[in-house]
Amino acid sequence: MTKTELALQLFSGRHSCAQSVLMAFSEEYGMDRIMASKVACAFGGGISHMGLTCGAVAGALLVLGLKFGGGPEMKEGTYQAAQEFMKRFSSLHGSTDCTALIGYDLSDPDQLAKAREEDVFAQRCSGYVASAVKILEELTR
C-alpha cells in the first residue's frame, strides 16, 4: 500500500486530515501510529475546527519536523523544507488555509454542520490529504 493509499484509508476511517498525513509517515521516522494520532489530534479542521491552517498541511509540517528537525542547528533546514512544502501546496490549491480551501468557516457551528451535511470533507479534503502526501514524498526523498 502506498503512503497516499494509507493516508486516504486512515482519513476515510474517521481520522482527521492531520492525523492521516502524519500517521502515513510516522513509523518511518520512529513514531508509532498511536502516538502520531495523539500528536496530530488537535490540528484537524484547520486546527480544532477553527478554519485556520489546513490539517493536511499541519500534518505534513509535523512530518517534516520528524524528518529534518532536531536541535537548534536543524531549525533552518526544517524551515526551508516547510516553506517549500507550503509553496507547493499553495501553488496547487491556491491556499493553505482551511476556510479558503473548503469554503466553510468551521468555527461557525452552522457552517460546520452544513459542511458535514454536504460531505465536504470526503469530497475536498481527501484531495488535500493526497496532495500533502505526494509533496512530502518528493521533499523527503
C-alpha positions in Angstrom: 0.0 0.0 0.0 1.4 3.4 -0.9 1.5 6.2 1.6 -1.2 8.0 -0.3 -3.5 5.0 -0.1 -2.7 4.6 3.6 -3.4 8.2 4.4 -6.7 8.1 2.4 -7.7 4.9 4.2 -7.0 6.4 7.6 -8.9 9.6 6.6 -11.9 7.6 5.4 -11.7 5.7 8.7 -12.5 8.8 10.7 -9.0 10.1 11.4 -8.6 13.8 10.7 -6.6 15.1 7.8 -3.7 16.0 10.0 -3.7 12.6 11.7 -3.9 10.8 8.4 -0.9 12.6 6.9 1.3 12.2 10.0 0.3 8.6 10.5 1.2 7.6 6.9 4.8 8.6 7.6 5.2 8.3 11.4 6.6 4.8 11.6 9.2 5.6 9.0 10.5 8.3 11.3 10.3 6.4 14.6 6.9 7.4 15.9 4.2 4.7 16.2 0.8 5.4 14.7 -1.0 5.7 18.1 1.4 8.4 19.2 1.1 10.2 15.8 -2.7 10.1 16.1 -2.4 11.8 19.5 0.1 14.4 18.5 -1.9 15.5 15.4 -5.3 15.2 17.1 -5.8 19.0 17.7 -4.8 20.0 14.1 -7.8 18.7 12.1 -10.4 21.0 10.7 -8.0 23.9 10.4 -6.8 23.5 14.0 -9.6 22.2 16.0 -12.4 23.3 13.7 -11.2 26.9 13.8 -10.7 27.0 10.0 -7.1 28.1 10.2 -4.2 26.2 8.6 -5.4 23.1 6.7 -5.0 20.0 8.8 -3.3 18.1 5.9 -0.7 20.9 5.8 -0.3 20.8 9.6 0.2 17.1 9.5 2.8 17.5 6.7 4.7 20.1 8.7 4.8 17.6 11.6 6.2 15.0 9.2 8.9 17.5 8.1 9.8 18.1 11.7 10.3 14.3 12.2 12.4 14.1 9.1 14.5 17.2 9.3 14.1 18.5 12.8 16.2 18.2 15.9 18.3 20.6 17.9 18.6 24.3 17.3 21.1 23.8 14.5 18.5 21.9 12.5 15.8 24.6 12.5 16.8 26.4 9.4 16.8 23.2 7.2 13.4 22.3 8.6 12.1 25.8 8.0 13.3 25.6 4.4 11.6 22.3 3.8 8.4 23.6 5.4 8.5 26.8 3.3 8.9 24.7 0.1 6.0 22.4 1.2 3.8 25.5 1.8 4.8 27.0 -1.6 4.0 23.8 -3.5 0.7 23.1 -1.7 -0.5 26.7 -2.1 0.5 26.6 -5.8 -1.7 23.5 -6.3 -4.7 24.7 -4.3 -4.5 28.4 -4.0 -4.2 28.5 -0.2 -3.0 26.6 2.9 -6.0 28.0 4.9 -8.8 25.6 5.7 -11.6 28.1 5.3 -10.4 29.2 1.9 -9.9 25.6 0.7 -13.2 24.2 1.7 -15.4 27.3 1.5 -16.8 26.9 5.0 -15.9 28.6 8.3 -15.6 25.6 10.6 -15.6 27.9 13.6 -19.2 28.6 12.9 -21.3 25.6 14.2 -23.9 26.2 11.4 -21.3 26.2 8.7 -19.6 23.1 10.2 -22.9 21.3 10.2 -23.5 22.3 6.6 -20.0 21.2 5.6 -20.7 17.8 7.2 -24.1 17.6 5.6 -22.7 18.3 2.1 -19.8 15.8 2.7 -17.2 18.5 2.0 -14.5 16.6 4.0 -14.7 13.5 1.8 -15.2 15.5 -1.4 -12.4 18.1 -0.9 -10.2 17.2 2.0 -9.3 13.8 0.7 -7.6 15.6 -2.2 -5.7 17.8 0.1 -4.5 14.8 2.1 -3.4 13.1 -1.1 -1.6 16.3 -2.3 0.1 16.7 1.1 1.4 13.1 0.9 2.7 13.5 -2.6 4.5 16.7 -1.9 6.0 15.1 1.3 7.2 12.1 -0.7 9.0 14.5 -3.1 10.6 16.5 -0.3 11.7 13.6 1.9 13.4 11.5 -0.7 
